[in-house]
Amino acid sequence: MWALFVDDAYAKRGIGTALLASACSVLKDAGHDRIWLTTDPGTRAEKLYRQAGWELIGEKDNELLFELNLPAGSA
């Protein structure tokens, strides 16, 4: 997956949270136990990832690098 965006007209309705949770679930079901993503600093996406429990682990190409562990029984 390259990007996940929600149109501004639909912001703050839980759509991004649901899409992110679904993507994480698909990756977990495919056998992944750790996943990564990047986003620009100061975006709604950064706030979403932090609230969803993603850990900021550094920067890559001027973007924030986040990691999420997907332990058994959760997504």
Contacts in CASP RR format, 6 or more apart in sequence:
PFRMAT RR
TARGET T0000
AUTHOR 0000-0000-0000
METHOD contacts of the structure
MODEL  1
MWALFVDDAYAKRGIGTALLASACSVLKDAGHDRIWLTTDPGTRAEKLYR
QAGWELIGEKDNELLFELNLPAGSA
1 23 0 8 1.000
4 16 0 8 1.000
4 19 0 8 1.000
4 20 0 8 1.000
4 23 0 8 1.000
4 45 0 8 1.000
6 15 0 8 1.000
6 16 0 8 1.000
6 19 0 8 1.000
11 44 0 8 1.000
16 48 0 8 1.000
17 48 0 8 1.000
17 51 0 8 1.000
17 52 0 8 1.000
20 48 0 8 1.000
20 49 0 8 1.000
20 52 0 8 1.000
21 52 0 8 1.000
21 75 0 8 1.000
24 35 0 8 1.000
24 68 0 8 1.000
24 70 0 8 1.000
24 75 0 8 1.000
25 75 0 8 1.000
27 35 0 8 1.000
27 70 0 8 1.000
28 70 0 8 1.000
28 74 0 8 1.000
28 75 0 8 1.000
32 70 0 8 1.000
33 69 0 8 1.000
33 70 0 8 1.000
33 71 0 8 1.000
34 67 0 8 1.000
34 68 0 8 1.000
34 69 0 8 1.000
34 70 0 8 1.000
35 67 0 8 1.000
35 68 0 8 1.000
35 70 0 8 1.000
36 57 0 8 1.000
36 65 0 8 1.000
36 66 0 8 1.000
36 67 0 8 1.000
36 68 0 8 1.000
37 49 0 8 1.000
37 54 0 8 1.000
37 65 0 8 1.000
37 66 0 8 1.000
38 60 0 8 1.000
38 61 0 8 1.000
38 63 0 8 1.000
38 64 0 8 1.000
38 65 0 8 1.000
38 66 0 8 1.000
39 45 0 8 1.000
39 46 0 8 1.000
39 49 0 8 1.000
39 63 0 8 1.000
39 64 0 8 1.000
39 66 0 8 1.000
40 46 0 8 1.000
40 62 0 8 1.000
40 63 0 8 1.000
40 64 0 8 1.000
41 63 0 8 1.000
41 64 0 8 1.000
46 64 0 8 1.000
49 66 0 8 1.000
50 56 0 8 1.000
52 68 0 8 1.000
53 68 0 8 1.000
54 66 0 8 1.000
54 67 0 8 1.000
54 68 0 8 1.000
55 66 0 8 1.000
55 67 0 8 1.000
55 68 0 8 1.000
56 64 0 8 1.000
56 65 0 8 1.000
56 66 0 8 1.000
57 65 0 8 1.000
57 66 0 8 1.000
57 67 0 8 1.000
58 64 0 8 1.000
58 65 0 8 1.000
59 65 0 8 1.000
END
